[in-house]
Amino acid sequence: MNEKLYTIPLDEGTRKYGAWLLNELCRRFTLKPQSGIVTRLPDEAFNQKQNQYFASAILSKLELLKGSEYDLVLALTEEDLYIPSKNFVIGQANNASRAAVVSIFRLKPEFYGLPEDDEILKARLLNVSCHEVGHMLGLRNCKNSDCQMYPAETVGDIDSRPEYFCAECVLNLTIPTKVKT
């Protein structure tokens, strides 16, 4: 399979993480790194009442940027995200369209009144992004708390979630999900 991964910074605050994150994710998942897609947050995704962006609307726009069914698109933003069933989300993926968006808004230590720490932010960003790439590759949330696919609701959950997948998720990653005849 020729699965390609694009990381797309949607704003200035995430540009410095795009290339680094692309290299880390491609190394971990043996994907082909890609560049060249440039876009910004869609205006229609902004909910002025909540002062947040609707993650699903962003995913819909990202899907339109893909050139192939083998492309995975991961967008990064510094804006706060939400979905109707939750007050906020840090990451959201659509495995059918193979698109995901991750926000650094709540990953920053300064959001919690702590000093700025780029290394902590990068560790959290990589953790959330690996989880979302897992979804784009067909994995679901895992019930095993010692797995990268275990759901994280808070930054504390992210900080304690391991960076590896459990045996069942690794097996699901290696079994082809589509058989072409």
Contacts in CASP RR format, 6 or more apart in sequence:
PFRMAT RR
TARGET T0000
AUTHOR 0000-0000-0000
METHOD contacts of the structure
MODEL  1
MNEKLYTIPLDEGTRKYGAWLLNELCRRFTLKPQSGIVTRLPDEAFNQKQ
NQYFASAILSKLELLKGSEYDLVLALTEEDLYIPSKNFVIGQANNASRAA
VVSIFRLKPEFYGLPEDDEILKARLLNVSCHEVGHMLGLRNCKNSDCQMY
PAETVGDIDSRPEYFCAECVLNLTIPTKVKT
1 70 0 8 1.000
1 176 0 8 1.000
2 32 0 8 1.000
2 70 0 8 1.000
3 31 0 8 1.000
3 32 0 8 1.000
3 70 0 8 1.000
3 71 0 8 1.000
3 72 0 8 1.000
3 137 0 8 1.000
4 31 0 8 1.000
4 32 0 8 1.000
4 33 0 8 1.000
4 34 0 8 1.000
4 68 0 8 1.000
4 70 0 8 1.000
4 71 0 8 1.000
4 72 0 8 1.000
5 22 0 8 1.000
5 25 0 8 1.000
5 26 0 8 1.000
5 29 0 8 1.000
5 31 0 8 1.000
5 32 0 8 1.000
5 33 0 8 1.000
5 34 0 8 1.000
5 71 0 8 1.000
5 72 0 8 1.000
5 73 0 8 1.000
5 74 0 8 1.000
5 133 0 8 1.000
6 22 0 8 1.000
6 34 0 8 1.000
6 35 0 8 1.000
6 36 0 8 1.000
6 37 0 8 1.000
6 65 0 8 1.000
6 71 0 8 1.000
6 72 0 8 1.000
6 73 0 8 1.000
6 74 0 8 1.000
7 18 0 8 1.000
7 19 0 8 1.000
7 21 0 8 1.000
7 22 0 8 1.000
7 25 0 8 1.000
7 74 0 8 1.000
7 75 0 8 1.000
7 76 0 8 1.000
8 37 0 8 1.000
8 38 0 8 1.000
8 39 0 8 1.000
8 62 0 8 1.000
8 65 0 8 1.000
8 73 0 8 1.000
8 74 0 8 1.000
8 75 0 8 1.000
8 76 0 8 1.000
9 15 0 8 1.000
9 17 0 8 1.000
9 18 0 8 1.000
9 75 0 8 1.000
9 76 0 8 1.000
9 77 0 8 1.000
10 39 0 8 1.000
10 40 0 8 1.000
10 41 0 8 1.000
10 58 0 8 1.000
10 75 0 8 1.000
10 76 0 8 1.000
10 77 0 8 1.000
10 79 0 8 1.000
10 101 0 8 1.000
11 40 0 8 1.000
11 41 0 8 1.000
11 77 0 8 1.000
11 78 0 8 1.000
11 79 0 8 1.000
12 78 0 8 1.000
13 78 0 8 1.000
13 104 0 8 1.000
14 76 0 8 1.000
14 77 0 8 1.000
14 78 0 8 1.000
14 104 0 8 1.000
17 76 0 8 1.000
17 104 0 8 1.000
17 122 0 8 1.000
17 125 0 8 1.000
18 76 0 8 1.000
19 35 0 8 1.000
20 122 0 8 1.000
21 74 0 8 1.000
21 76 0 8 1.000
21 125 0 8 1.000
21 126 0 8 1.000
21 129 0 8 1.000
22 33 0 8 1.000
22 34 0 8 1.000
22 35 0 8 1.000
23 33 0 8 1.000
24 126 0 8 1.000
25 31 0 8 1.000
25 74 0 8 1.000
25 126 0 8 1.000
25 129 0 8 1.000
25 130 0 8 1.000
25 133 0 8 1.000
26 32 0 8 1.000
26 33 0 8 1.000
28 130 0 8 1.000
29 130 0 8 1.000
29 133 0 8 1.000
29 134 0 8 1.000
29 137 0 8 1.000
31 72 0 8 1.000
31 133 0 8 1.000
34 71 0 8 1.000
37 65 0 8 1.000
37 73 0 8 1.000
39 61 0 8 1.000
39 62 0 8 1.000
39 65 0 8 1.000
39 75 0 8 1.000
41 53 0 8 1.000
41 58 0 8 1.000
41 77 0 8 1.000
41 79 0 8 1.000
42 57 0 8 1.000
42 58 0 8 1.000
42 61 0 8 1.000
44 57 0 8 1.000
45 53 0 8 1.000
45 54 0 8 1.000
45 55 0 8 1.000
45 57 0 8 1.000
45 58 0 8 1.000
45 61 0 8 1.000
46 52 0 8 1.000
46 53 0 8 1.000
46 54 0 8 1.000
47 53 0 8 1.000
47 54 0 8 1.000
47 82 0 8 1.000
50 82 0 8 1.000
51 80 0 8 1.000
52 79 0 8 1.000
52 80 0 8 1.000
52 81 0 8 1.000
52 82 0 8 1.000
52 88 0 8 1.000
53 77 0 8 1.000
53 79 0 8 1.000
53 80 0 8 1.000
53 81 0 8 1.000
53 82 0 8 1.000
54 81 0 8 1.000
54 82 0 8 1.000
54 83 0 8 1.000
55 81 0 8 1.000
55 82 0 8 1.000
55 83 0 8 1.000
55 89 0 8 1.000
55 91 0 8 1.000
55 92 0 8 1.000
55 101 0 8 1.000
56 83 0 8 1.000
56 92 0 8 1.000
56 94 0 8 1.000
58 75 0 8 1.000
58 77 0 8 1.000
58 81 0 8 1.000
58 92 0 8 1.000
58 101 0 8 1.000
59 92 0 8 1.000
59 93 0 8 1.000
59 94 0 8 1.000
59 97 0 8 1.000
59 99 0 8 1.000
59 100 0 8 1.000
59 101 0 8 1.000
62 73 0 8 1.000
62 75 0 8 1.000
62 97 0 8 1.000
62 99 0 8 1.000
62 100 0 8 1.000
62 101 0 8 1.000
63 73 0 8 1.000
63 94 0 8 1.000
63 97 0 8 1.000
63 99 0 8 1.000
65 73 0 8 1.000
66 73 0 8 1.000
66 97 0 8 1.000
66 98 0 8 1.000
66 99 0 8 1.000
69 98 0 8 1.000
71 98 0 8 1.000
72 98 0 8 1.000
72 99 0 8 1.000
72 100 0 8 1.000
72 133 0 8 1.000
72 136 0 8 1.000
72 137 0 8 1.000
73 98 0 8 1.000
73 99 0 8 1.000
73 100 0 8 1.000
74 99 0 8 1.000
74 100 0 8 1.000
74 101 0 8 1.000
74 102 0 8 1.000
74 129 0 8 1.000
74 132 0 8 1.000
74 133 0 8 1.000
74 136 0 8 1.000
75 99 0 8 1.000
75 100 0 8 1.000
75 101 0 8 1.000
75 102 0 8 1.000
76 101 0 8 1.000
76 102 0 8 1.000
76 103 0 8 1.000
76 104 0 8 1.000
76 125 0 8 1.000
77 101 0 8 1.000
77 102 0 8 1.000
77 103 0 8 1.000
77 104 0 8 1.000
77 105 0 8 1.000
78 103 0 8 1.000
78 104 0 8 1.000
78 105 0 8 1.000
79 103 0 8 1.000
79 105 0 8 1.000
80 88 0 8 1.000
80 103 0 8 1.000
80 105 0 8 1.000
80 106 0 8 1.000
81 88 0 8 1.000
81 89 0 8 1.000
81 90 0 8 1.000
81 91 0 8 1.000
81 92 0 8 1.000
81 101 0 8 1.000
81 103 0 8 1.000
81 105 0 8 1.000
82 88 0 8 1.000
82 89 0 8 1.000
83 89 0 8 1.000
83 92 0 8 1.000
88 106 0 8 1.000
89 103 0 8 1.000
90 102 0 8 1.000
90 103 0 8 1.000
90 105 0 8 1.000
90 106 0 8 1.000
90 107 0 8 1.000
90 128 0 8 1.000
90 152 0 8 1.000
90 155 0 8 1.000
90 158 0 8 1.000
91 100 0 8 1.000
91 101 0 8 1.000
91 102 0 8 1.000
91 103 0 8 1.000
91 128 0 8 1.000
91 131 0 8 1.000
91 132 0 8 1.000
92 100 0 8 1.000
92 101 0 8 1.000
92 132 0 8 1.000
93 99 0 8 1.000
93 100 0 8 1.000
93 101 0 8 1.000
93 132 0 8 1.000
93 133 0 8 1.000
93 134 0 8 1.000
93 135 0 8 1.000
93 136 0 8 1.000
94 100 0 8 1.000
94 135 0 8 1.000
94 136 0 8 1.000
95 135 0 8 1.000
95 136 0 8 1.000
95 137 0 8 1.000
95 138 0 8 1.000
95 139 0 8 1.000
98 136 0 8 1.000
99 136 0 8 1.000
100 129 0 8 1.000
100 132 0 8 1.000
100 133 0 8 1.000
100 135 0 8 1.000
100 136 0 8 1.000
101 132 0 8 1.000
102 125 0 8 1.000
102 128 0 8 1.000
102 129 0 8 1.000
102 132 0 8 1.000
104 121 0 8 1.000
104 125 0 8 1.000
105 111 0 8 1.000
106 155 0 8 1.000
107 121 0 8 1.000
107 124 0 8 1.000
107 125 0 8 1.000
107 128 0 8 1.000
107 155 0 8 1.000
107 158 0 8 1.000
108 116 0 8 1.000
108 121 0 8 1.000
109 115 0 8 1.000
109 116 0 8 1.000
109 117 0 8 1.000
109 120 0 8 1.000
109 121 0 8 1.000
110 116 0 8 1.000
112 155 0 8 1.000
124 155 0 8 1.000
124 158 0 8 1.000
124 159 0 8 1.000
126 163 0 8 1.000
127 148 0 8 1.000
127 152 0 8 1.000
127 158 0 8 1.000
127 161 0 8 1.000
127 163 0 8 1.000
128 152 0 8 1.000
128 158 0 8 1.000
130 148 0 8 1.000
130 163 0 8 1.000
131 148 0 8 1.000
131 149 0 8 1.000
131 152 0 8 1.000
131 161 0 8 1.000
134 148 0 8 1.000
134 149 0 8 1.000
134 173 0 8 1.000
135 149 0 8 1.000
137 173 0 8 1.000
138 172 0 8 1.000
138 177 0 8 1.000
139 149 0 8 1.000
139 165 0 8 1.000
139 169 0 8 1.000
139 172 0 8 1.000
139 173 0 8 1.000
140 149 0 8 1.000
141 149 0 8 1.000
141 150 0 8 1.000
141 151 0 8 1.000
142 148 0 8 1.000
142 149 0 8 1.000
142 150 0 8 1.000
142 165 0 8 1.000
142 166 0 8 1.000
142 168 0 8 1.000
142 169 0 8 1.000
143 150 0 8 1.000
144 150 0 8 1.000
144 166 0 8 1.000
144 168 0 8 1.000
144 169 0 8 1.000
146 162 0 8 1.000
146 166 0 8 1.000
147 162 0 8 1.000
147 164 0 8 1.000
147 165 0 8 1.000
147 166 0 8 1.000
147 168 0 8 1.000
147 169 0 8 1.000
148 161 0 8 1.000
148 162 0 8 1.000
148 163 0 8 1.000
148 164 0 8 1.000
148 165 0 8 1.000
148 169 0 8 1.000
149 165 0 8 1.000
149 166 0 8 1.000
149 169 0 8 1.000
150 161 0 8 1.000
151 157 0 8 1.000
152 158 0 8 1.000
152 161 0 8 1.000
165 173 0 8 1.000
END
